[in-house]
Amino acid sequence: MIVVNPHLKRRNLYAFSVWSSLLSLVGFALLFFCPKGGLLFPLLAVVCISVSYGVLKTLADAVLAVETHGEHRAGVYAASFLISSCVGIVFIKFTSLLYTNNPGWLLFVCALILSGVLVLSLKKQGVSDGIV
């Protein structure tokens, strides 16, 4: 994070979101396709997912700061953290039920959520670049 965060600027927030989402998807793919008994693939996957999570968490805070204005900013921060906590609880319950049937579902659901983040980031990046 010491290397990545200083490069975050208002103009490249969504590009960093795209790249970190892709990096996380690569990490989940490495976990999904890792051979039994192999250590390299899981280690690379954990590094990819960890770095991506750190960047995405920082980006979420930065995007909230950039996209919100005025005196209601603190309320938006509080509401976003409350909503993300509530949604997180529901998703933890949902994925734990899926995990009992097949552990692979956990990776699939995480990859699906990250794909949604990737699509939204690409769409927002296109809007900010004047493409869409």
FENDA-V885995 format. One record per residue. RES is the residue in one letter. SS is DSSP state (@ for helix, = for strand, . for the rest). Layout:
# FENDA-V885995
res & ss
RES & SS
RES & SS
This chain:
# FENDA-V885995
res & ss
M & .
I & .
V & .
V & .
N & @
P & @
H & @
L & .
K & .
R & @
R & @
N & @
L & @
Y & @
A & @
F & @
S & @
V & @
W & @
S & @
S & @
L & @
L & @
S & @
L & @
V & @
G & @
F & @
A & @
L & @
L & @
F & @
F & @
C & .
P & .
K & .
G & .
G & .
L & .
L & @
F & @
P & @
L & @
L & @
A & @
V & @
V & @
C & @
I & @
S & @
V & @
S & @
Y & @
G & @
V & @
L & @
K & @
T & @
L & @
A & @
D & @
A & @
V & @
L & @
A & @
V & @
E & @
T & .
H & .
G & @
E & @
H & @
R & @
A & @
G & @
V & @
Y & @
A & @
A & @
S & @
F & @
L & @
I & @
S & @
S & @
C & @
V & @
G & @
I & @
V & @
F & @
I & @
K & @
F & @
T & @
S & @
L & @
L & @
Y & @
T & @
N & @
N & .
P & .
G & @
W & @
L & @
L & @
F & @
V & @
C & @
A & @
L & @
I & @
L & @
S & @
G & @
V & @
L & @
V & @
L & @
S & @
L & @
K & @
K & @
Q & @
G & @
V & @
S & @
D & @
G & .
I & .
V & .
